[in-house]
């Protein structure tokens, strides 16, 4: 039987974690899990059910409804990767809006939300052969992962990437809105009490500000193949 490893990819928003994770999963025949999509789906649920009004979050109300939230990743052969379903509805497009982006880090601060999703994520990767990206994969979800990466790039570079992505998908947003969102999410993600975003001691840091998607992919694929030989 071929050896399988767990690949944990953490980092700041819009550093291309999901793109890289999808590429690696496809090349290695691994399962890809986008944990950010899970937090976004719960954020969407909170928005649609009135638990977020302007700047106020009804945390207690949302926590009580968590048992009613079902999340699934179903493979889309046309796209070549799995899309997320919220209570049996495909919400892959909805969760990528700037409105969800503006709230997701605040929802991710809620300890009960994190506990529920970390439990699900650990279950998804218990047999290894998984590539998972997020904010606390190498530090909390899979602290013993064989390959850990920490992705970073300048806020301006990330905002430009995110802005172009939103435009391509038909979401309305200005560059200044996106840059503000990136900066605010960075602050919340790194300062929350529960599982803050930080580089694991044994993670390889990759600043991809000056790397193409192809260059980054080849660099990390070589690392994964080396880890498989250990």
VOBA-1610 file (N, C-alpha, C; in pm, whole numbers, padded with zeros to 5 digits, always signed):
BEGIN
Unk+00085-00119+00000Unk+00000+00000+00000Unk+00088+00125+00000Unk+00052+00221-00088Unk+00130+00344-00097Unk+00113+00427+00030Unk+00222+00485+00074Unk+00218+00571+00192Unk+00137+00697+00162Unk+00058+00739+00260Unk-00017+00863+00246Unk+00019+00957+00360Unk+00017+01085+00331Unk+00048+01185+00432Unk-00066+01286+00442Unk-00057+01369+00544Unk-00150+01480+00559Unk-00076+01609+00527Unk-00134+01691+00442Unk-00074+01819+00405Unk-00161+01931+00461Unk-00104+02012+00549Unk-00176+02121+00614Unk-00127+02254+00558Unk-00218+02332+00503Unk-00182+02462+00445Unk-00255+02573+00519Unk-00179+02654+00591Unk-00235+02768+00663Unk-00184+02897+00601Unk-00247+03007+00641Unk-00198+03135+00593Unk-00306+03241+00589Unk-00266+03359+00548Unk-00356+03472+00544Unk-00457+03457+00430Unk-00563+03537+00436Unk-00666+03531+00332Unk-00608+03571+00197Unk-00660+03510+00093Unk-00623+03544-00045Unk-00475+03525-00076Unk-00415+03421-00017Unk-00277+03387-00051Unk-00272+03270-00149Unk-00387+03229-00199Unk-00391+03120-00296Unk-00385+02982-00233Unk-00423+02972-00106Unk-00418+02842-00037Unk-00507+02739-00107Unk-00628+02780-00141Unk-00723+02686-00202Unk-00676+02640-00340Unk-00625+02734-00419Unk-00576+02698-00553Unk-00463+02596-00543Unk-00369+02622-00453Unk-00256+02530-00434Unk-00304+02395-00382Unk-00395+02397-00285Unk-00444+02272-00226Unk-00515+02186-00331Unk-00594+02250-00416Unk-00663+02176-00522Unk-00562+02112-00618Unk-00459+02188-00654Unk-00356+02136-00745Unk-00286+02015-00684Unk-00248+02026-00557Unk-00178+01916-00491Unk-00267+01793-00478Unk-00392+01815-00438Unk-00484+01703-00421Unk-00504+01628-00553Unk-00515+01702-00661Unk-00533+01640-00792Unk-00409+01561-00833Unk-00290+01620-00811Unk-00166+01554-00850Unk-00139+01428-00769Unk-00176+01429-00642Unk-00147+01317-00553Unk-00264+01219-00539Unk-00380+01256-00594Unk-00497+01171-00579Unk-00553+01176-00437Unk-00537+01290-00372Unk-00581+01309-00234Unk-00717+01379-00228Unk-00777+01376-00110Unk-00900+01449-00084Unk-00864+01593-00048Unk-00936+01688-00106Unk-00914+01829-00074Unk-01029+01880+00013Unk-00995+01945+00123Unk-01097+02002+00212Unk-01067+02151+00231Unk-01162+02234+00190Unk-01152+02379+00204Unk-01221+02420+00334Unk-01145+02431+00443Unk-01207+02462+00572Unk-01263+02604+00575Unk-01203+02693+00496Unk-01256+02829+00489Unk-01399+02829+00438Unk-01429+02739+00344Unk-01565+02729+00291Unk-01663+02687+00400Unk-01616+02606+00494Unk-01701+02561+00603Unk-01739+02680+00693Unk-01642+02764+00725Unk-01671+02882+00806Unk-01757+02981+00729Unk-01732+02992+00599Unk-01813+03081+00516Unk-01959+03033+00509Unk-01977+02902+00503Unk-02113+02847+00494Unk-02192+02877+00621Unk-02126+02864+00735Unk-02194+02897+00861Unk-02222+03046+00868Unk-02131+03127+00817Unk-02153+03271+00812Unk-02275+03303+00725Unk-02284+03238+00610Unk-02399+03257+00521Unk-02528+03218+00592Unk-02525+03105+00662Unk-02642+03060+00738Unk-02682+03167+00840Unk-02584+03221+00912Unk-02611+03324+01013Unk-02673+03448+00950Unk-02623+03486+00833Unk-02676+03604+00764Unk-02819+03580+00716Unk-02845+03464+00660Unk-02976+03434+00604Unk-03083+03411+00711Unk-03040+03378+00832Unk-03136+03349+00939Unk-03141+03460+01045Unk-03088+03577+01011Unk-03103+03692+01098Unk-03015+03696+01220Unk-02908+03616+01222Unk-02818+03617+01337Unk-02708+03723+01324Unk-02700+03786+01207Unk-02608+03897+01186Unk-02690+04015+01136Unk-02693+04122+01213Unk-02762+04245+01173Unk-02664+04360+01190Unk-02625+04417+01077Unk-02523+04523+01077Unk-02396+04470+01145Unk-02356+04533+01255Unk-02234+04491+01325Unk-02261+04395+01440Unk-02388+04364+01464Unk-02424+04279+01578Unk-02440+04133+01536Unk-02381+04043+01615Unk-02398+03899+01593Unk-02470+03840+01713Unk-02580+03771+01687Unk-02653+03700+01793Unk-02582+03567+01814Unk-02474+03572+01891Unk-02390+03454+01911Unk-02467+03340+01977Unk-02540+03371+02083Unk-02614+03267+02155Unk-02718+03201+02065Unk-02787+03281+01986Unk-02889+03227+01896Unk-02828+03134+01792Unk-02713+03175+01736Unk-02645+03094+01636Unk-02596+02963+01697Unk-02538+02969+01817Unk-02487+02849+01883Unk-02599+02746+01904Unk-02716+02793+01940Unk-02829+02703+01961Unk-02871+02633+01832Unk-02846+02698+01718Unk-02889+02641+01589Unk-02781+02557+01522Unk-02661+02553+01579Unk-02552+02478+01515Unk-02588+02331+01487Unk-02661+02262+01577Unk-02697+02122+01548Unk-02783+02106+01423Unk-02844+02214+01378Unk-02931+02208+01260Unk-02854+02232+01130Unk-02726+02264+01143Unk-02646+02296+01025Unk-02572+02172+00975Unk-02597+02137+00850Unk-02530+02023+00787Unk-02442+02072+00673Unk-02315+02033+00678Unk-02220+02072+00574Unk-02169+01947+00502Unk-02164+01954+00369Unk-02111+01843+00289Unk-02025+01896+00176Unk-01923+01820+00139Unk-01847+01849+00019Unk-01881+01742-00084Unk-01938+01783-00196Unk-01974+01688-00302Unk-01891+01718-00426Unk-01827+01615-00479Unk-01737+01631-00594Unk-01813+01671-00719Unk-01764+01775-00786Unk-01820+01819-00913Unk-01722+01779-01023Unk-01755+01674-01101Unk-01661+01625-01203Unk-01630+01728-01311Unk-01721+01820-01335Unk-01698+01923-01436Unk-01589+02020-01392Unk-01593+02057-01264Unk-01495+02149-01210Unk-01367+02078-01168Unk-01380+01952-01129Unk-01264+01875-01086Unk-01234+01888-00939Unk-01326+01943-00863Unk-01309+01952-00718Unk-01446+01953-00651Unk-01446+01938-00519Unk-01572+01931-00444Unk-01625+02070-00412Unk-01756+02083-00414Unk-01822+02207-00376Unk-01895+02187-00244Unk-01913+02296-00170Unk-01976+02284-00039Unk-02128+02300-00047Unk-02196+02216+00031Unk-02342+02220+00040Unk-02381+02252+00183Unk-02472+02347+00198Unk-02526+02387+00327Unk-02670+02337+00335Unk-02693+02243+00425Unk-02826+02183+00437Unk-02882+02141+00301Unk-02796+02071+00226Unk-02827+02009+00097Unk-02841+02109-00019Unk-02802+02234+00003Unk-02805+02334-00104Unk-02663+02375-00140Unk-02632+02377-00269Unk-02500+02419-00315Unk-02485+02569-00292Unk-02389+02607-00207Unk-02370+02748-00175Unk-02229+02796-00214Unk-02164+02720-00301Unk-02026+02751-00340Unk-02012+02894-00391Unk-02107+02939-00472Unk-02099+03075-00527Unk-02135+03180-00422Unk-02242+03154-00348Unk-02290+03252-00249Unk-02185+03286-00142Unk-02110+03186-00098Unk-02018+03209+00013Unk-01895+03290-00026Unk-01876+03316-00155Unk-01757+03389-00200Unk-01781+03539-00210Unk-01900+03586-00174Unk-01932+03728-00187Unk-01854+03812-00086Unk-01840+03941-00115Unk-01771+04032-00024Unk-01849+04046+00105Unk-01982+04031+00099Unk-02065+04041+00220Unk-02029+03930+00319Unk-02012+03808+00268Unk-01972+03696+00354Unk-01828+03717+00403Unk-01742+03762+00314Unk-01602+03787+00351Unk-01592+03887+00466Unk-01681+03986+00467Unk-01677+04089+00570Unk-01715+04036+00708Unk-01782+03921+00713Unk-01831+03869+00841Unk-01763+03740+00887Unk-01697+03668+00796Unk-01653+03532+00826Unk-01552+03524+00941Unk-01460+03619+00949Unk-01361+03613+01057Unk-01426+03632+01194Unk-01534+03709+01200Unk-01605+03729+01326Unk-01680+03603+01368Unk-01736+03533+01271Unk-01803+03405+01301Unk-01700+03301+01343Unk-01583+03304+01278Unk-01478+03207+01309Unk-01418+03229+01447Unk-01445+03344+01509Unk-01398+03370+01645Unk-01478+03292+01750Unk-01599+03248+01714Unk-01689+03184+01810Unk-01637+03043+01842Unk-01603+03020+01968Unk-01539+02895+02008Unk-01623+02772+01975Unk-01754+02781+01993Unk-01841+02666+01966Unk-01845+02632+01817Unk-01837+02734+01734Unk-01830+02710+01588Unk-01700+02640+01554Unk-01589+02689+01608Unk-01458+02630+01580Unk-01453+02485+01629Unk-01506+02461+01749Unk-01503+02325+01804Unk-01579+02228+01714Unk-01696+02269+01667Unk-01776+02183+01579Unk-01703+02152+01449Unk-01644+02255+01389Unk-01580+02236+01259Unk-01446+02163+01271Unk-01370+02190+01376Unk-01243+02117+01395Unk-01270+01968+01410Unk-01375+01934+01483Unk-01413+01793+01500Unk-01444+01729+01365Unk-01521+01799+01281Unk-01555+01748+01149Unk-01431+01735+01062Unk-01343+01834+01069Unk-01222+01834+00987Unk-01128+01720+01025Unk-01114+01695+01154Unk-01028+01585+01200Unk-01084+01451+01154Unk-01215+01439+01155Unk-01280+01315+01107Unk-01254+01296+00958Unk-01261+01404+00880Unk-01239+01396+00736Unk-01097+01349+00702Unk-01001+01383+00789Unk-00862+01352+00757Unk-00801+01240+00839Unk-00885+01162+00907Unk-00831+01060+00997Unk-00757+00948+00924Unk-00784+00928+00796Unk-00716+00823+00719Unk-00602+00877+00634Unk-00564+01002+00659Unk-00458+01069+00582Unk-00498+01079+00433Unk-00401+01107+00347Unk-00435+01126+00206Unk-00525+01246+00185Unk-00498+01353+00262Unk-00582+01471+00256Unk-00496+01597+00247Unk-00547+01695+00172Unk-00486+01828+00167Unk-00592+01923+00222Unk-00558+01990+00331Unk-00656+02077+00397Unk-00596+02215+00415Unk-00675+02318+00382Unk-00624+02454+00400Unk-00717+02534+00489Unk-00657+02630+00563Unk-00734+02712+00654Unk-00646+02805+00734Unk-00683+02823+00861Unk-00608+02914+00949Unk-00538+02840+01063Unk-00589+02723+01100Unk-00534+02653+01217Unk-00513+02504+01190Unk-00487+02469+01065Unk-00476+02327+01029Unk-00349+02265+01088Unk-00236+02333+01071Unk-00110+02278+01122Unk-00089+02297+01270Unk-00165+02389+01331Unk-00148+02416+01474Unk-00251+02344+01560Unk-00374+02327+01510Unk-00482+02271+01591Unk-00542+02144+01531Unk-00581+02150+01404Unk-00654+02037+01344Unk-00561+01917+01325Unk-00447+01939+01261Unk-00351+01831+01238Unk-00210+01874+01281Unk-00185+01883+01411Unk-00053+01925+01458Unk+00058+01827+01421Unk+00022+01704+01384Unk+00122+01604+01346Unk+00129+01582+01194Unk+00074+01675+01118Unk+00080+01662+00972Unk+00224+01651+00924Unk+00245+01565+00825Unk+00381+01542+00774Unk+00436+01661+00695Unk+00347+01739+00634Unk+00392+01857+00560Unk+00301+01974+00596Unk+00365+02079+00651Unk+00290+02199+00688Unk+00346+02319+00611Unk+00254+02398+00557Unk+00293+02517+00484Unk+00223+02637+00545Unk+00290+02753+00541Unk+00230+02877+00587Unk+00244+02980+00476Unk+00130+03020+00418Unk+00131+03107+00301Unk+00114+03253+00341Unk+00193+03339+00278Unk+00181+03482+00305Unk+00213+03562+00179Unk+00169+03686+00179Unk+00196+03782+00071Unk+00152+03918+00124Unk+00194+04024+00059Unk+00159+04158+00107Unk+00007+04178+00098Unk-00051+04260+00187Unk-00195+04287+00181Unk-00239+04341+00045Unk-00157+04428-00015Unk-00192+04486-00143Unk-00196+04381-00254Unk-00098+04290-00252Unk-00094+04183-00350Unk-00217+04094-00336Unk-00251+04061-00213Unk-00366+03974-00188Unk-00497+04041-00225Unk-00507+04170-00196Unk-00629+04244-00230Unk-00649+04249-00382Unk-00542+04269-00456Unk-00551+04273-00602Unk-00598+04138-00656Unk-00544+04029-00602Unk-00585+03895-00645Unk-00733+03871-00616Unk-00773+03907-00494Unk-00912+03886-00451Unk-01007+03970-00534Unk-00968+04095-00563Unk-01051+04186-00642Unk-01076+04128-00782Unk-00970+04079-00845Unk-00984+04019-00978Unk-01073+03895-00975Unk-01057+03814-00870Unk-01137+03693-00856Unk-01286+03728-00842Unk-01316+03829-00761Unk-01455+03871-00743Unk-01515+03923-00874Unk-01436+04000-00947Unk-01482+04051-01075Unk-01514+03938-01172Unk-01425+03839-01178Unk-01444+03726-01269Unk-01568+03645-01235Unk-01604+03641-01106Unk-01719+03563-01063Unk-01848+03645-01058Unk-01839+03772-01097Unk-01959+03854-01104Unk-02000+03920-00974Unk-01912+03917-00872Unk-01944+03982-00745Unk-01903+04129-00753Unk-01985+04217-00697Unk-01956+04359-00700Unk-01875+04401-00578Unk-01764+04468-00603Unk-01680+04519-00495Unk-01574+04609-00556Unk-01527+04708-00479Unk-01418+04793-00525Unk-01287+04741-00467Unk-01176+04782-00526Unk-01045+04740-00474Unk-01026+04788-00331Unk-01067+04912-00302Unk-01051+04966-00167Unk-01131+04885-00065Unk-01251+04841-00103Unk-01332+04757-00014Unk-01261+04626+00015Unk-01203+04569-00089Unk-01135+04440-00075Unk-01010+04454+00012Unk-00932+04561-00011Unk-00811+04584+00069Unk-00847+04602+00216Unk-00952+04679+00243Unk-00997+04699+00381Unk-01038+04567+00443Unk-01109+04484+00366Unk-01153+04353+00414Unk-01033+04264+00447Unk-00933+04263+00359Unk-00811+04183+00381Unk-00742+04226+00509Unk-00727+04356+00528Unk-00658+04407+00647Unk-00736+04378+00776Unk-00868+04393+00771Unk-00949+04366+00889Unk-00947+04217+00924Unk-00954+04132+00822Unk-00951+03988+00847Unk-00816+03945+00903Unk-00709+04005+00854Unk-00575+03974+00907Unk-00571+04002+01057Unk-00625+04118+01095Unk-00620+04157+01236Unk-00702+04061+01322Unk-00826+04034+01280Unk-00914+03945+01357Unk-00855+03804+01365Unk-00807+03754+01251Unk-00755+03616+01246Unk-00633+03598+01337Unk-00550+03700+01346Unk-00427+03686+01425Unk-00444+03727+01571Unk-00556+03790+01605Unk-00574+03838+01742Unk-00686+03767+01819Unk-00758+03674+01755Unk-00865+03607+01829Unk-00804+03518+01937Unk-00881+03496+02045Unk-00833+03417+02158Unk-00827+03269+02126Unk-00923+03221+02047Unk-00933+03078+02017Unk-00865+03046+01884Unk-00756+02971+01889Unk-00684+02926+01768Unk-00650+03040+01673Unk-00575+03139+01717Unk-00538+03248+01626Unk-00449+03199+01513Unk-00455+03271+01402Unk-00369+03237+01289Unk-00224+03263+01326Unk-00143+03158+01319Unk+00000+03171+01342Unk+00072+03057+01272Unk+00197+03081+01243Unk+00277+02979+01175Unk+00317+02871+01275Unk+00292+02745+01239Unk+00338+02634+01323Unk+00491+02633+01323Unk+00549+02591+01433Unk+00695+02592+01445Unk+00764+02513+01335Unk+00699+02406+01289Unk+00761+02320+01188Unk+00703+02340+01049Unk+00634+02454+01028Unk+00578+02482+00895Unk+00680+02554+00808Unk+00671+02531+00677Unk+00755+02601+00581Unk+00681+02726+00535Unk+00741+02843+00557Unk+00675+02968+00517Unk+00705+02997+00370Unk+00599+03032+00297Unk+00613+03064+00155Unk+00549+03201+00130Unk+00633+03299+00099Unk+00583+03430+00058Unk+00572+03425-00094Unk+00448+03423-00142Unk+00430+03405-00287Unk+00400+03536-00360Unk+00438+03648-00299Unk+00415+03778-00364Unk+00477+03782-00503Unk+00594+03719-00517Unk+00663+03723-00646Unk+00664+03592-00722Unk+00582+03497-00678Unk+00577+03366-00745Unk+00454+03354-00832Unk+00469+03288-00947Unk+00351+03255-01027Unk+00284+03133-00964Unk+00161+03107-01004Unk+00089+02990-00953Unk+00165+02863-00988Unk+00221+02858-01108Unk+00295+02741-01152Unk+00423+02719-01074Unk+00496+02827-01048Unk+00621+02818-00973Unk+00595+02769-00830Unk+00490+02825-00770Unk+00455+02785-00633Unk+00415+02638-00628Unk+00333+02598-00723Unk+00286+02460-00728Unk+00402+02362-00739Unk+00495+02388-00829Unk+00608+02297-00850Unk+00696+02289-00726Unk+00716+02403-00662Unk+00798+02408-00541Unk+00737+02322-00430Unk+00606+02334-00411Unk+00540+02261-00304Unk+00520+02114-00340Unk+00496+02085-00467Unk+00484+01946-00509Unk+00613+01870-00481Unk+00726+01935-00505Unk+00856+01873-00475Unk+00867+01846-00324Unk+00818+01938-00242Unk+00821+01917-00096Unk+00734+01798-00057Unk+00617+01788-00119Unk+00525+01678-00087Unk+00586+01544-00126Unk+00649+01538-00242Unk+00711+01413-00287Unk+00828+01375-00197Unk+00900+01476-00147Unk+01010+01449-00054Unk+00955+01395+00078Unk+00843+01451+00124Unk+00782+01406+00250Unk+00732+01262+00236Unk+00687+01225+00118Unk+00637+01090+00094Unk+00750+00988+00099Unk+00874+01031+00078Unk+00989+00942+00078Unk+01045+00919+00217Unk+01002+01002+00314Unk+01056+00991+00450Unk+01008+00864+00520
//
